[in-house]
Amino acid sequence: MSSNSNLSTMKRTVEQLKLEASVDRIKVSQAAADLQQYCLQNASKDALLVGVPAASNPFREPRSCALL
Amino acid sequence: MGEMEQLRKEAESLKDEITAARKAVQDLTLQDHVAGTAVVGRVQLKTRKTLRGHLSKIYAVHWGDSKLCVSASQDGKLIVWDSYTTNKVHAIPLKSSWVMTCAYAPSGNMVACGGLDNMCSIYNLKGKDGNVKVMRELAAHTGYLSCCRFLNDNEIITSSGDCTCVLWDIETGSQKTVFAGHLGDCMSLGVAPDFNTFISGACDFTAKLWDIRDGQCRQTFGGHESDINAIGFFPNGNAVITGSDDASCKLYDLRSDQELITYQDSGIMCGVTSLAPSFSGRLILAGYDDFNCNIWDSLKAERVGVLSGHDNRVSCIGVTPDGMACCTGSWDSFLKIWN
Protein backbone atom coordinates (compact mmCIF):
# COMPACT_ATOMS: atom_id res chain seq x y z
CA MET A 1 0.00 0.00 0.00
CA SER A 2 1.41 3.37 -0.92
CA SER A 3 0.60 4.88 2.47
CA ASN A 4 2.82 2.26 4.13
CA SER A 5 5.74 3.05 1.85
CA ASN A 6 5.22 6.79 2.43
CA LEU A 7 5.36 6.08 6.15
CA SER A 8 8.56 4.06 5.95
CA THR A 9 10.13 6.72 3.69
CA MET A 10 9.21 9.39 6.23
CA LYS A 11 10.64 7.28 9.08
CA ARG A 12 13.92 6.96 7.14
CA THR A 13 13.95 10.71 6.53
CA VAL A 14 13.54 11.37 10.27
CA GLU A 15 16.30 8.87 11.16
CA GLN A 16 18.62 10.50 8.61
CA LEU A 17 17.89 13.99 9.97
CA LYS A 18 18.64 12.74 13.52
CA LEU A 19 22.01 11.48 12.30
CA GLU A 20 22.83 14.78 10.57
CA ALA A 21 21.66 16.84 13.55
CA SER A 22 24.02 14.93 15.88
CA VAL A 23 27.25 15.78 14.00
CA ASP A 24 29.96 17.60 15.99
CA ARG A 25 30.53 21.14 14.76
CA ILE A 26 33.62 23.27 15.26
CA LYS A 27 33.48 27.06 15.37
CA VAL A 28 33.52 28.86 12.03
CA SER A 29 36.41 31.02 13.27
CA GLN A 30 38.54 27.90 13.57
CA ALA A 31 37.38 26.48 10.24
CA ALA A 32 38.15 29.79 8.52
CA ALA A 33 41.58 30.01 10.15
CA ASP A 34 42.46 26.47 9.06
CA LEU A 35 41.38 27.11 5.46
CA GLN A 36 43.40 30.30 5.28
CA GLN A 37 46.43 28.66 6.87
CA TYR A 38 46.33 25.79 4.36
CA CYS A 39 46.25 28.29 1.49
CA LEU A 40 49.17 30.25 2.90
CA GLN A 41 51.29 27.19 3.68
CA ASN A 42 50.91 25.84 0.16
CA ALA A 43 50.89 29.08 -1.83
CA SER A 44 54.51 28.84 -2.90
CA LYS A 45 53.86 25.40 -4.44
CA ASP A 46 50.77 26.57 -6.32
CA ALA A 47 51.99 27.15 -9.88
CA LEU A 48 48.73 28.69 -11.08
CA LEU A 49 48.93 31.21 -8.24
CA VAL A 50 52.59 32.20 -8.26
CA GLY A 51 53.53 31.34 -11.80
CA VAL A 52 56.23 28.98 -13.03
CA PRO A 53 59.51 30.02 -14.68
CA ALA A 54 59.60 29.13 -18.39
CA ALA A 55 62.64 26.91 -17.92
CA SER A 56 60.88 24.61 -15.44
CA ASN A 57 57.48 24.65 -17.16
CA PRO A 58 56.97 21.18 -18.68
CA PHE A 59 54.34 22.63 -21.05
CA ARG A 60 56.70 25.11 -22.69
CA GLU A 61 59.29 24.25 -25.30
CA PRO A 62 62.77 25.25 -24.17
CA ARG A 63 63.93 28.02 -26.49
CA SER A 64 67.50 28.92 -27.11
CA CYS A 65 68.40 32.59 -27.33
CA ALA A 66 69.97 33.87 -30.52
CA LEU A 67 72.63 36.40 -29.79
CA LEU A 68 72.76 38.91 -32.59
CA MET B 1 -2.51 13.08 15.34
CA GLY B 2 -1.76 10.50 12.67
CA GLU B 3 1.69 8.88 12.64
CA MET B 4 2.54 10.55 9.30
CA GLU B 5 1.69 14.00 10.65
CA GLN B 6 3.78 13.29 13.77
CA LEU B 7 6.77 12.26 11.67
CA ARG B 8 6.41 15.36 9.48
CA LYS B 9 6.50 17.57 12.58
CA GLU B 10 9.51 15.68 13.90
CA ALA B 11 11.32 16.19 10.57
CA GLU B 12 10.58 19.94 10.59
CA SER B 13 11.78 20.25 14.17
CA LEU B 14 15.02 18.39 13.34
CA LYS B 15 15.64 20.70 10.37
CA ASP B 16 15.19 23.70 12.70
CA GLU B 17 17.59 22.05 15.15
CA ILE B 18 20.25 21.71 12.44
CA THR B 19 19.80 25.33 11.36
CA ALA B 20 20.15 26.50 14.98
CA ALA B 21 23.20 24.31 15.64
CA ARG B 22 24.93 25.70 12.56
CA LYS B 23 24.16 29.26 13.64
CA ALA B 24 25.44 28.53 17.16
CA VAL B 25 29.00 27.92 15.92
CA GLN B 26 28.99 30.93 13.61
CA ASP B 27 31.07 33.14 15.92
CA LEU B 28 32.64 34.78 12.87
CA THR B 29 32.16 34.62 9.11
CA LEU B 30 34.92 33.69 6.68
CA GLN B 31 34.67 37.21 5.26
CA ASP B 32 35.32 38.67 8.74
CA HIS B 33 38.30 36.41 9.25
CA VAL B 34 39.98 37.32 5.95
CA ALA B 35 39.05 41.02 6.09
CA GLY B 36 42.70 41.92 6.59
CA THR B 37 43.97 39.68 3.81
CA ALA B 38 44.63 41.12 0.37
CA VAL B 39 42.95 39.70 -2.73
CA VAL B 40 45.40 37.75 -4.87
CA GLY B 41 46.81 39.65 -7.83
CA ARG B 42 45.33 39.25 -11.29
CA VAL B 43 45.86 35.70 -12.54
CA GLN B 44 46.68 35.55 -16.24
CA LEU B 45 47.13 32.06 -17.57
CA LYS B 46 48.12 31.30 -21.13
CA THR B 47 47.16 28.38 -23.32
CA ARG B 48 50.33 26.29 -23.53
CA LYS B 49 48.91 23.34 -25.47
CA THR B 50 45.79 22.64 -27.49
CA LEU B 51 44.84 18.96 -27.70
CA ARG B 52 43.18 18.38 -31.06
CA GLY B 53 41.65 15.13 -32.17
CA HIS B 54 38.10 14.80 -30.95
CA LEU B 55 35.43 15.29 -33.61
CA SER B 56 32.58 16.33 -31.36
CA LYS B 57 31.70 17.88 -28.00
CA ILE B 58 33.99 16.98 -25.13
CA TYR B 59 32.07 16.09 -21.99
CA ALA B 60 34.74 15.10 -19.50
CA VAL B 61 38.45 15.16 -18.74
CA HIS B 62 40.38 13.63 -15.85
CA TRP B 63 44.11 13.71 -15.01
CA GLY B 64 45.79 10.36 -14.26
CA ASP B 65 49.04 11.91 -13.10
CA SER B 66 50.52 15.30 -13.89
CA LYS B 67 51.26 14.40 -17.53
CA LEU B 68 48.58 11.96 -18.76
CA CYS B 69 44.89 12.75 -18.94
CA VAL B 70 41.84 11.04 -20.43
CA SER B 71 39.02 12.84 -22.25
CA ALA B 72 35.60 11.66 -23.41
CA SER B 73 33.68 12.98 -26.39
CA GLN B 74 30.37 12.29 -28.03
CA ASP B 75 32.35 11.32 -31.11
CA GLY B 76 32.40 7.97 -29.30
CA LYS B 77 36.05 8.03 -28.25
CA LEU B 78 38.11 8.11 -25.10
CA ILE B 79 41.53 9.62 -25.77
CA VAL B 80 44.46 9.32 -23.39
CA TRP B 81 46.81 12.25 -24.01
CA ASP B 82 50.43 12.94 -23.15
CA SER B 83 49.83 16.60 -22.34
CA TYR B 84 53.54 17.51 -22.52
CA THR B 85 53.83 16.44 -26.17
CA THR B 86 50.11 16.53 -27.17
CA ASN B 87 50.52 12.95 -28.45
CA LYS B 88 47.59 10.59 -28.23
CA VAL B 89 48.74 7.61 -26.17
CA HIS B 90 45.48 5.70 -26.69
CA ALA B 91 42.35 6.37 -28.78
CA ILE B 92 39.68 4.01 -27.48
CA PRO B 93 36.49 3.52 -29.52
CA LEU B 94 33.39 3.20 -27.34
CA LYS B 95 30.33 0.98 -27.82
CA SER B 96 28.08 3.88 -26.90
CA SER B 97 28.94 7.38 -28.08
CA TRP B 98 26.63 9.00 -25.51
CA VAL B 99 29.38 9.35 -22.97
CA MET B 100 29.09 11.86 -20.11
CA THR B 101 32.02 11.07 -17.85
CA CYS B 102 35.46 9.51 -17.74
CA ALA B 103 38.02 8.69 -15.07
CA TYR B 104 41.67 7.65 -14.80
CA ALA B 105 42.65 5.16 -12.08
CA PRO B 106 45.28 6.53 -9.65
CA SER B 107 47.55 3.61 -10.62
CA GLY B 108 47.43 4.61 -14.29
CA ASN B 109 46.39 1.07 -15.21
CA MET B 110 42.77 1.71 -16.15
CA VAL B 111 40.28 4.25 -17.38
CA ALA B 112 36.49 4.23 -17.10
CA CYS B 113 33.58 5.97 -18.79
CA GLY B 114 29.82 5.94 -19.01
CA GLY B 115 26.78 7.96 -19.99
CA LEU B 116 23.34 7.41 -21.46
CA ASP B 117 23.99 3.67 -21.64
CA ASN B 118 23.54 3.69 -17.82
CA MET B 119 26.74 1.64 -17.50
CA CYS B 120 30.27 2.24 -16.30
CA SER B 121 32.76 0.57 -18.66
CA ILE B 122 36.24 -0.18 -17.34
CA TYR B 123 39.17 -0.37 -19.80
CA ASN B 124 42.51 -2.01 -19.05
CA LEU B 125 45.32 0.13 -20.49
CA LYS B 126 48.04 -2.34 -19.61
CA GLY B 127 46.79 -5.49 -21.32
CA LYS B 128 49.39 -8.08 -22.33
CA ASP B 129 49.05 -7.65 -26.09
CA GLY B 130 49.07 -3.88 -25.91
CA ASN B 131 45.46 -3.49 -27.05
CA VAL B 132 43.05 -1.58 -24.85
CA LYS B 133 39.95 -3.67 -24.18
CA VAL B 134 36.82 -3.44 -22.08
CA MET B 135 37.60 -5.21 -18.83
CA ARG B 136 34.23 -4.92 -17.14
CA GLU B 137 30.84 -3.35 -17.78
CA LEU B 138 29.21 -2.28 -14.50
CA ALA B 139 25.48 -2.35 -15.10
CA ALA B 140 22.73 -1.78 -12.51
CA HIS B 141 21.98 1.93 -12.58
CA THR B 142 18.53 2.73 -13.96
CA GLY B 143 19.59 6.17 -15.10
CA TYR B 144 22.49 7.83 -16.95
CA LEU B 145 26.00 7.71 -15.56
CA SER B 146 26.96 11.30 -14.75
CA CYS B 147 30.32 10.77 -13.04
CA CYS B 148 32.73 8.05 -11.93
CA ARG B 149 35.92 8.01 -9.84
CA PHE B 150 38.30 5.13 -9.04
CA LEU B 151 39.28 4.46 -5.43
CA ASN B 152 41.84 1.88 -6.58
CA ASP B 153 42.14 -0.75 -9.33
CA ASN B 154 39.29 -2.79 -7.86
CA GLU B 155 36.83 -0.17 -6.63
CA ILE B 156 35.04 2.65 -8.40
CA ILE B 157 32.25 5.01 -7.31
CA THR B 158 29.60 6.13 -9.80
CA SER B 159 26.86 8.77 -9.68
CA SER B 160 23.68 8.48 -11.72
CA GLY B 161 20.54 10.12 -13.03
CA ASP B 162 18.69 7.44 -11.01
CA CYS B 163 19.46 9.60 -7.91
CA THR B 164 21.92 7.13 -6.39
CA CYS B 165 25.67 6.68 -6.17
CA VAL B 166 27.20 3.21 -6.11
CA LEU B 167 30.48 1.68 -4.92
CA TRP B 168 31.41 -1.23 -7.21
CA ASP B 169 33.72 -4.22 -6.95
CA ILE B 170 35.30 -4.19 -10.40
CA GLU B 171 36.54 -7.81 -10.30
CA THR B 172 33.06 -9.25 -9.67
CA GLY B 173 31.11 -6.44 -11.34
CA SER B 174 28.81 -6.24 -8.31
CA GLN B 175 27.46 -3.32 -6.31
CA LYS B 176 29.14 -3.24 -2.87
CA THR B 177 27.17 -0.26 -1.57
CA VAL B 178 24.28 1.86 -2.85
CA PHE B 179 24.22 5.42 -1.54
CA ALA B 180 20.59 6.50 -1.67
CA GLY B 181 19.12 9.74 -0.34
CA HIS B 182 19.27 12.38 -3.04
CA LEU B 183 15.86 13.44 -4.37
CA GLY B 184 17.14 14.38 -7.82
CA ASP B 185 19.64 13.20 -10.45
CA CYS B 186 23.16 12.91 -9.06
CA MET B 187 25.33 15.00 -11.37
CA SER B 188 28.84 14.86 -9.96
CA LEU B 189 31.00 13.28 -7.28
CA GLY B 190 34.39 13.85 -5.67
CA VAL B 191 36.48 11.52 -3.50
CA ALA B 192 38.17 12.88 -0.34
CA PRO B 193 41.99 13.01 -0.32
CA ASP B 194 41.99 10.31 2.40
CA PHE B 195 39.59 8.06 0.40
CA ASN B 196 37.30 7.55 3.43
CA THR B 197 34.44 9.73 2.21
CA PHE B 198 33.04 11.15 -1.00
CA ILE B 199 30.70 14.00 -1.89
CA SER B 200 27.88 14.12 -4.42
CA GLY B 201 26.04 17.07 -6.00
CA ALA B 202 22.53 16.63 -7.37
CA CYS B 203 19.49 18.14 -9.07
CA ASP B 204 17.78 18.38 -5.68
CA PHE B 205 20.09 21.42 -5.16
CA THR B 206 22.00 19.69 -2.33
CA ALA B 207 25.46 18.24 -1.79
CA LYS B 208 25.88 15.17 0.42
CA LEU B 209 28.90 13.79 2.23
CA TRP B 210 28.97 9.96 2.36
CA ASP B 211 31.01 7.50 4.44
CA ILE B 212 32.37 5.04 1.85
CA ARG B 213 32.63 2.05 4.20
CA ASP B 214 29.33 2.21 6.11
CA GLY B 215 27.26 3.75 3.32
CA GLN B 216 25.79 6.50 5.51
CA CYS B 217 25.11 10.04 4.43
CA ARG B 218 26.87 12.06 7.16
CA GLN B 219 25.99 15.61 6.15
CA THR B 220 23.72 17.43 3.67
CA PHE B 221 24.35 20.96 2.41
CA GLY B 222 21.69 23.17 0.85
CA GLY B 223 21.54 26.77 -0.27
CA HIS B 224 21.84 26.48 -4.03
CA GLU B 225 18.78 27.54 -5.99
CA SER B 226 19.22 25.11 -8.83
CA ASP B 227 20.96 21.89 -9.91
CA ILE B 228 24.49 21.31 -8.69
CA ASN B 229 26.52 20.29 -11.75
CA ALA B 230 30.02 20.21 -10.35
CA ILE B 231 31.60 19.34 -7.03
CA GLY B 232 35.11 18.99 -5.64
CA PHE B 233 37.04 18.81 -2.39
CA PHE B 234 39.16 21.67 -1.15
CA PRO B 235 42.71 20.15 -1.18
CA ASN B 236 42.92 19.58 2.60
CA GLY B 237 39.70 17.54 2.55
CA ASN B 238 37.95 19.82 5.07
CA ALA B 239 35.70 21.71 2.66
CA VAL B 240 33.61 21.11 -0.42
CA ILE B 241 33.13 23.39 -3.42
CA THR B 242 30.01 23.18 -5.57
CA GLY B 243 29.01 24.77 -8.90
CA SER B 244 25.38 25.21 -9.91
CA ASP B 245 22.94 26.19 -12.64
CA ASP B 246 22.08 29.12 -10.33
CA ALA B 247 25.31 30.74 -11.67
CA SER B 248 27.13 30.51 -8.34
CA CYS B 249 29.73 28.35 -6.66
CA LYS B 250 29.68 27.76 -2.92
CA LEU B 251 32.21 26.58 -0.36
CA TYR B 252 30.84 24.40 2.46
CA ASP B 253 33.04 23.64 5.44
CA LEU B 254 32.67 20.04 6.67
CA ARG B 255 33.79 20.47 10.27
CA SER B 256 31.52 23.44 11.03
CA ASP B 257 28.80 21.83 8.85
CA GLN B 258 27.84 24.95 6.88
CA GLU B 259 28.23 27.17 3.86
CA LEU B 260 31.04 29.67 4.40
CA ILE B 261 31.05 31.63 1.15
CA THR B 262 29.35 32.08 -2.23
CA TYR B 263 31.21 32.93 -5.44
CA GLN B 264 28.89 34.98 -7.60
CA ASP B 265 28.76 38.16 -9.59
CA SER B 266 25.75 40.06 -10.91
CA GLY B 267 27.40 39.99 -14.32
CA ILE B 268 27.39 36.19 -14.43
CA MET B 269 24.01 34.78 -15.30
CA CYS B 270 24.77 31.38 -16.71
CA GLY B 271 25.28 28.02 -15.09
CA VAL B 272 28.51 26.57 -13.77
CA THR B 273 29.41 23.36 -15.58
CA SER B 274 32.66 22.35 -13.93
CA LEU B 275 35.17 23.38 -11.30
CA ALA B 276 38.58 22.59 -9.86
CA PRO B 277 40.60 24.08 -7.02
CA SER B 278 44.25 25.00 -7.55
CA PHE B 279 46.97 23.14 -5.61
CA SER B 280 46.77 25.34 -2.48
CA GLY B 281 43.00 25.84 -2.75
CA ARG B 282 43.46 29.61 -3.00
CA LEU B 283 42.11 29.66 -6.55
CA ILE B 284 38.92 28.08 -7.81
CA LEU B 285 38.69 27.62 -11.55
CA ALA B 286 35.09 27.30 -12.72
CA GLY B 287 33.78 26.65 -16.23
CA TYR B 288 30.52 28.30 -17.31
CA ASP B 289 27.90 27.95 -20.03
CA ASP B 290 29.03 31.27 -21.57
CA PHE B 291 32.22 29.65 -22.99
CA ASN B 292 34.47 31.13 -20.29
CA CYS B 293 36.23 29.88 -17.23
CA ASN B 294 36.39 32.27 -14.27
CA ILE B 295 39.14 32.16 -11.67
CA TRP B 296 38.05 33.04 -8.14
CA ASP B 297 40.08 33.95 -5.04
CA SER B 298 38.57 31.27 -2.78
CA LEU B 299 39.04 33.24 0.46
CA LYS B 300 38.01 36.73 -0.75
CA ALA B 301 35.32 35.56 -3.22
CA GLU B 302 36.50 37.94 -5.93
CA ARG B 303 37.08 37.12 -9.57
CA VAL B 304 40.80 37.39 -10.28
CA GLY B 305 41.05 36.03 -13.78
CA VAL B 306 39.36 34.61 -16.83
CA LEU B 307 40.36 31.86 -19.24
CA SER B 308 38.90 32.68 -22.60
CA GLY B 309 39.77 30.82 -25.71
CA HIS B 310 37.07 28.26 -26.28
CA ASP B 311 34.40 28.74 -28.93
CA ASN B 312 31.72 26.89 -27.04
CA ARG B 313 30.71 25.83 -23.53
CA VAL B 314 33.52 24.80 -21.17
CA SER B 315 32.17 21.43 -20.04
CA CYS B 316 35.01 20.14 -17.90
CA ILE B 317 38.11 21.29 -16.10
CA GLY B 318 40.87 19.64 -14.08
CA VAL B 319 44.07 20.69 -12.33
CA THR B 320 47.11 18.39 -12.39
CA PRO B 321 47.98 16.65 -9.09
CA ASP B 322 51.22 18.67 -8.90
CA GLY B 323 49.27 21.89 -9.51
CA MET B 324 51.42 22.78 -12.52
CA ALA B 325 48.59 23.33 -15.02
CA CYS B 326 44.88 23.11 -15.61
CA CYS B 327 43.07 21.53 -18.54
CA THR B 328 39.75 22.76 -19.94
CA GLY B 329 37.57 20.70 -22.25
CA SER B 330 34.88 22.20 -24.42
CA TRP B 331 31.94 21.53 -26.69
CA ASP B 332 34.18 23.08 -29.37
CA SER B 333 35.98 19.65 -29.39
CA PHE B 334 39.30 20.97 -28.05
CA LEU B 335 41.16 20.61 -24.78
CA LYS B 336 43.46 23.40 -23.69
CA ILE B 337 46.27 23.26 -21.16
CA TRP B 338 46.87 26.50 -19.25
CA ASN B 339 49.41 27.85 -16.80
Interface residues (C-beta under 8 A of the other chain):
Chain A: S3 N6 L7 M10 K11 T13 V14 Q16 L17 K18 L19 E20 A21 V23 R25 I26 K27 V28 S29 Q30 A31 A32 A33 D34 L35 Q36 Y38 C39 Q41 N42 A43 K45 D46 A47 L48 L49 V52 N57 P58 F59 R60
Chain B: E3 M4 L7 R8 E10 A11 L14 K15 E17 I18 A21 R22 A24 V25 Q26 D27 L28 T29 L30 D32 H33 V34 T37 V40 V43 L45 R48 K49 K67 S83 Y84 G181 Q216 C217 R218 Q219 T220 F234 P235 N236 N238 A239 D253 R255 S256 D257 Q258 L260 S278 F279 S280 G281 R282 L283 L285 S298 L299 V319 D322 G323 M324 A325 C326 I337 N339
